[in-house]
Each structure stands twice: as structure tokens, then as C-alpha cells.
Amino acid sequence: MNSISHDGNRIELRRSLTDSHIDQLVALFQGEWWTKGRIRSDVEKILQSGGPIFAFIEPGGDELVAFARILTDGVYKAMIFDIIVKSTWRNTGLGGLLMETVMNDSSIVNVTHRELYCLEEMVPFYEKWGFTSSLSGLHFMRKTS
């Protein structure tokens, strides 16, 4: 199993993706229920839509091993999307490092409401960063096109 090295030689944070990294991101998306079926042209649109991205790269192989992105108004709302860690890197602490990086980013650190949605089994993980599912009177709603 891989482990995270804090000496800067093992994991590198990138704020943009190369063509190869976009291909790797599309491949990562195929393994998850919420992103399965995403195609490259749509992923490129997502990446161009603005908002910070967080990509952890293993420098030795230039491998994309974790990713997240944010959409925010910079004041009241920030929605965190696509928090994903490559399966071979899960349980190494990389998910925690990704969340710490996202939550401490200057684009959202002072935003009133930082939000995300997840499956029930992930609730304990996100509670470590102060997220709660106890939102009195609020309901998650969706309209699918």
C-alpha cells in the first residue's frame, strides 16, 4: 500500500490538469456511482467552468491520485464536488489531506456555508471537518434534465 510522504517528493498538489491528467480523471470517474458515464468533453467543460480544483499527483509516475473541485460565490456559499481518491490510495490518509487542503483554501476559508453531499456511510468522514446532516427545515432537491 502507498503512503503519503510530507517531504514533497511523494504527493504534489496541482491547480490545473494536463491532457493526460484529464484522461486519468475521466477514468477515475468511471469507477464511482456519482460520476460513472462522464465523458471527456463534459469533464473539460467542468474544469473550464471556474472555481478552484485540487489535484494530487504522484510525481514519480505523474499519476492523478486524488481530485476535488469547488464552486463558490466567495462569500455565502461554496459547494465542494467530486471528492475522489484513487482506490489504490484509499486508507492512506490522502482523503484527509485532500479535505484539509480544500477546507483551508483561501477561496472558501471564510465562506459562510461550505457544503457537500455524500452517501450515508461517508457522513462520519466529513463530520471530522464540521459538516453535519442535521439541517433543520432543509431538504435536498433535484430536477434531472
Secondary structure as UniProt FT lines:
FT   TURN            6..7
FT   STRAND          12..14
FT   HELIX           19..30
FT   TURN            33..37
FT   HELIX           40..48
FT   STRAND          53..58
FT   TURN            59..62
FT   STRAND          63..72
FT   STRAND          77..85
FT   HELIX           87..89
FT   TURN            90..93
FT   HELIX           94..103
FT   TURN            106..110
FT   STRAND          113..115
FT   HELIX           120..122
FT   HELIX           123..127
FT   TURN            128..130
FT   TURN            136..137
//
